[in-house]
């Protein structure tokens, strides 16, 4: 892979499968940019990109709810067993995975339907995801002008209103309380996803006037409560700065074909310490 030096035109594609989108090795996504920065590193990013992992069962429910809410996504296969203790149930599950589908037990399918119903009944999320009012899973590519890196994004839901384009991102999680959502934004660097998607949408000409990025978090615990919100501008600015740093690191890695670990190329053993707050606290107590 080599860095793109010319500025390629932005493109967007409807109806592309998630597998095709994620298989592109000539561009980098928000997930990739986030994994390049600490606590990740370029070496970890490259290994994960070159060694895609098999489906994880903990993602099945979220993928299925996405499909139910957005009306597009993974094919769902209901496995008519109470669990996967029997060999035939496991065989049907594995066939579904091999075919790129999401297997669900009847109790899980019931939960997916209940979660989708809560979304449709929510006073804010319901109208946002109203069937036919937006475009699901649109794949977008554009070139970052500063580095020449080709970027990609796949908004869950693009909704065009007079003078405004809404990019709505739907996430399922264990806890959707505002406090937990705040921590998730920090822990998963979702404040990088927001500005990158807005940049891509605007570069592709899909938001000629204004673009707003909306998060919709839903708990996977009954009664499947929902938090809808937008990032404050300072967090968005930090996310955009993090994206800039990650794009520069990625461009250099591609140009030199050098994918460093956390410390980078060093000739001496670097110092290491506890986190600063713990150092201060323990110094006050013991020193």
C-alpha positions as CSV (number, residue, x, y, z in Angstrom):
1,X,0.0,0.0,0.0
2,X,1.3,3.5,-0.9
3,X,0.1,6.9,0.2
4,X,-2.2,8.7,-2.2
5,X,-0.5,11.8,-3.6
6,X,-3.2,13.1,-5.9
7,X,-6.5,14.4,-4.5
8,X,-9.1,11.8,-5.6
9,X,-12.7,13.0,-6.0
10,X,-15.1,12.1,-3.1
11,X,-17.5,9.3,-3.8
12,X,-20.5,7.8,-2.0
13,X,-22.2,4.5,-2.6
14,X,-25.6,3.2,-1.5
15,X,-26.3,-0.5,-1.1
16,X,-22.7,-1.6,-0.5
17,X,-22.4,-4.5,2.0
18,X,-20.6,-3.9,5.2
19,X,-18.1,-6.7,4.2
20,X,-17.2,-4.8,1.0
21,X,-16.8,-1.6,2.9
22,X,-14.6,-2.9,5.6
23,X,-12.5,-4.9,3.1
24,X,-11.0,-1.7,1.6
25,X,-7.3,-1.5,2.4
26,X,-6.7,1.7,0.4
27,X,-8.4,4.0,3.0
28,X,-8.8,4.4,6.7
29,X,-11.9,4.7,8.8
30,X,-12.7,6.4,12.1
31,X,-12.1,3.1,13.9
32,X,-8.7,2.9,12.3
33,X,-7.7,6.4,13.2
34,X,-8.9,5.8,16.8
35,X,-6.9,2.6,17.1
36,X,-3.6,4.3,15.9
37,X,-3.6,6.7,18.9
38,X,-3.0,5.6,22.6
39,X,-3.9,3.2,24.1
40,X,-3.5,1.7,20.6
41,X,-0.5,2.1,18.2
42,X,0.2,1.8,14.5
43,X,1.6,-1.7,14.9
44,X,-1.6,-2.9,16.6
45,X,-3.7,-1.2,13.9
46,X,-1.8,-2.9,11.1
47,X,-2.0,-6.3,12.7
48,X,-5.8,-6.0,13.2
49,X,-6.3,-4.7,9.7
50,X,-4.3,-7.6,8.2
51,X,-5.8,-10.3,10.5
52,X,-9.6,-9.7,10.6
53,X,-11.1,-11.6,13.5
54,X,-14.1,-14.0,13.3
55,X,-17.5,-12.7,14.5
56,X,-17.9,-12.1,18.2
57,X,-21.1,-13.3,19.8
58,X,-21.4,-10.1,21.9
59,X,-21.8,-8.1,18.7
60,X,-24.7,-10.2,17.4
61,X,-27.4,-8.5,19.3
62,X,-26.2,-5.0,18.4
63,X,-25.9,-5.9,14.7
64,X,-29.4,-7.3,14.7
65,X,-30.9,-4.3,16.4
66,X,-29.2,-2.0,13.9
67,X,-30.8,-4.0,11.1
68,X,-34.2,-3.8,12.7
69,X,-34.0,-0.1,13.3
70,X,-32.3,1.0,10.1
71,X,-34.1,-1.5,7.8
72,X,-30.8,-2.5,6.3
73,X,-27.7,-4.5,7.5
74,X,-26.9,-8.0,8.3
75,X,-29.2,-10.9,7.4
76,X,-30.8,-12.4,10.5
77,X,-31.1,-16.2,11.0
78,X,-33.2,-17.4,13.8
79,X,-31.9,-20.6,15.4
80,X,-34.9,-22.5,16.8
81,X,-33.3,-23.8,19.9
82,X,-33.3,-22.5,23.5
83,X,-29.5,-22.4,23.6
84,X,-26.4,-23.7,21.8
85,X,-25.9,-26.8,23.9
86,X,-27.0,-29.2,21.1
87,X,-24.6,-29.9,18.2
88,X,-27.2,-29.1,15.6
89,X,-27.8,-25.6,17.1
90,X,-24.1,-24.9,17.0
91,X,-23.8,-26.2,13.5
92,X,-26.6,-23.9,12.3
93,X,-25.0,-21.0,14.1
94,X,-21.6,-21.6,12.5
95,X,-23.2,-21.9,9.0
96,X,-24.8,-18.5,9.6
97,X,-21.5,-17.0,10.5
98,X,-19.8,-18.5,7.5
99,X,-22.5,-16.9,5.3
100,X,-22.0,-13.5,6.9
101,X,-25.3,-13.6,8.7
102,X,-26.2,-13.0,12.3
103,X,-27.6,-16.0,14.2
104,X,-30.2,-15.3,17.0
105,X,-31.9,-17.6,19.4
106,X,-35.7,-17.1,19.8
107,X,-35.2,-15.2,23.1
108,X,-32.7,-12.9,21.4
109,X,-34.9,-12.3,18.5
110,X,-37.7,-11.3,20.9
111,X,-35.3,-8.9,22.6
112,X,-34.3,-7.3,19.3
113,X,-37.9,-6.8,18.4
114,X,-38.6,-5.2,21.8
115,X,-35.5,-2.9,21.5
116,X,-36.6,-1.7,18.0
117,X,-40.1,-1.1,19.3
118,X,-38.7,1.2,22.0
119,X,-36.7,3.1,19.4
120,X,-39.8,3.6,17.3
121,X,-41.8,4.8,20.3
122,X,-39.1,7.2,21.6
123,X,-40.1,10.9,21.1
124,X,-36.8,11.9,19.6
125,X,-35.2,8.7,18.2
126,X,-38.5,7.5,16.7
127,X,-38.9,10.5,14.3
128,X,-35.1,10.5,13.5
129,X,-35.3,6.9,12.3
130,X,-38.7,7.1,10.7
131,X,-38.8,4.5,7.8
132,X,-38.2,6.2,4.5
133,X,-37.0,9.5,6.0
134,X,-33.3,8.8,5.7
135,X,-30.6,6.7,3.9
136,X,-29.1,3.8,5.9
137,X,-25.5,2.7,5.7
138,X,-24.2,5.0,3.0
139,X,-20.5,4.5,2.3
140,X,-18.4,7.6,1.7
141,X,-14.8,8.0,0.5
142,X,-12.8,11.3,0.3
143,X,-9.2,12.4,0.4
144,X,-7.8,14.4,3.3
145,X,-6.2,17.4,1.5
146,X,-3.4,17.9,4.1
147,X,-2.0,14.3,4.0
148,X,-3.4,12.8,0.8
149,X,-4.8,9.9,2.8
150,X,-8.0,8.4,1.5
151,X,-10.6,8.3,4.3
152,X,-13.9,6.5,4.5
153,X,-17.0,6.6,6.7
154,X,-20.3,4.7,6.8
155,X,-23.0,6.8,8.6
156,X,-25.8,4.7,10.1
157,X,-28.5,7.1,8.9
158,X,-28.4,10.2,6.8
159,X,-31.5,12.4,7.0
160,X,-31.9,15.4,4.8
161,X,-34.0,18.3,6.0
162,X,-34.4,21.8,4.5
163,X,-31.1,23.5,5.0
164,X,-29.8,20.7,7.3
165,X,-28.3,17.2,7.0
166,X,-28.5,15.0,10.1
167,X,-26.0,12.1,10.5
168,X,-27.5,9.8,13.2
169,X,-25.3,7.2,14.8
170,X,-27.0,4.3,16.6
171,X,-25.2,2.4,19.3
172,X,-26.3,-0.3,21.7
173,X,-24.6,-0.6,25.1
174,X,-24.9,-2.1,28.5
175,X,-25.7,1.2,30.1
176,X,-27.2,4.1,28.2
177,X,-27.4,6.6,31.1
178,X,-25.9,10.0,30.4
179,X,-23.0,9.4,32.8
180,X,-22.2,6.1,31.1
181,X,-22.5,7.6,27.7
182,X,-20.1,10.3,28.7
183,X,-17.5,7.7,29.8
184,X,-18.1,5.7,26.6
185,X,-17.3,8.8,24.4
186,X,-14.0,9.1,26.3
187,X,-13.1,5.4,26.4
188,X,-14.0,4.7,22.7
189,X,-13.0,8.1,21.4
190,X,-16.4,8.7,19.8
191,X,-15.5,12.4,19.7
192,X,-13.3,11.5,16.8
193,X,-16.1,9.8,14.9
194,X,-18.3,12.8,15.0
195,X,-16.0,15.3,13.2
196,X,-14.6,12.8,10.8
197,X,-18.1,11.8,9.6
198,X,-19.1,15.4,9.3
199,X,-15.9,16.1,7.2
200,X,-16.7,13.2,4.9
201,X,-20.3,14.1,4.5
202,X,-19.4,17.7,3.6
203,X,-16.6,16.7,1.3
204,X,-19.0,14.4,-0.6
205,X,-21.4,17.3,-1.1
206,X,-24.1,15.6,1.0
207,X,-24.6,18.6,3.4
208,X,-24.6,21.7,1.2
209,X,-25.8,23.9,4.1
210,X,-25.2,22.4,7.5
211,X,-24.5,19.0,9.1
212,X,-25.2,17.9,12.6
213,X,-24.1,14.6,14.1
214,X,-26.5,13.0,16.6
215,X,-25.7,10.1,18.9
216,X,-28.5,7.6,19.9
217,X,-27.4,5.2,22.6
218,X,-29.7,2.4,23.7
219,X,-29.3,0.1,26.7
220,X,-29.4,-3.7,26.0
221,X,-31.0,-4.1,29.5
222,X,-34.8,-3.9,29.8
223,X,-36.6,-1.5,29.5
224,X,-34.1,-0.6,26.8
225,X,-33.8,3.1,27.7
226,X,-32.3,5.6,25.2
227,X,-30.1,8.6,25.5
228,X,-30.0,11.0,22.5
229,X,-27.4,13.8,22.4
230,X,-24.9,15.9,20.5
231,X,-21.2,16.5,21.4
232,X,-20.3,19.9,22.9
233,X,-18.1,21.9,20.5
234,X,-15.0,21.6,22.6
235,X,-15.1,17.8,22.5
236,X,-15.6,17.9,18.8
237,X,-12.6,20.2,18.4
238,X,-10.5,17.8,20.4
239,X,-11.7,14.9,18.3
240,X,-10.8,16.7,15.1
241,X,-7.4,17.4,16.5
242,X,-6.9,13.8,17.4
243,X,-8.0,12.8,13.9
244,X,-5.4,15.2,12.5
245,X,-2.6,13.6,14.6
246,X,-3.7,10.1,13.6
247,X,-3.9,11.0,9.9
248,X,-0.3,12.4,10.1
249,X,1.0,9.3,11.9
250,X,-0.8,7.0,9.4
251,X,0.5,8.9,6.4
252,X,4.0,8.6,7.7
253,X,3.6,4.9,8.4
254,X,2.3,4.3,4.9
255,X,5.1,6.3,3.3
256,X,7.9,4.6,5.2
257,X,6.2,1.2,5.7
258,X,7.1,1.4,9.3
259,X,4.4,0.6,11.9
260,X,5.8,1.4,15.3
261,X,4.6,0.3,18.7
262,X,3.7,2.6,21.6
263,X,7.3,4.0,22.2
264,X,8.3,4.2,18.5
265,X,11.9,3.9,17.3
266,X,14.0,4.4,20.3
267,X,17.7,3.7,21.1
268,X,17.5,4.1,24.9
269,X,15.2,2.6,27.5
270,X,12.5,5.2,28.2
271,X,11.3,6.0,31.7
272,X,8.0,4.6,32.9
273,X,5.8,5.7,35.8
274,X,2.4,5.4,37.4
275,X,-0.4,7.6,36.1
276,X,0.3,11.2,37.2
277,X,-2.7,11.4,39.6
278,X,-1.6,8.2,41.4
279,X,2.0,9.5,41.6
280,X,0.8,12.8,43.2
281,X,-1.6,11.0,45.6
282,X,1.0,8.4,46.8
283,X,3.8,11.0,47.0
284,X,1.6,13.1,49.4
285,X,0.8,10.0,51.5
286,X,4.2,8.4,51.7
287,X,6.9,11.0,50.8
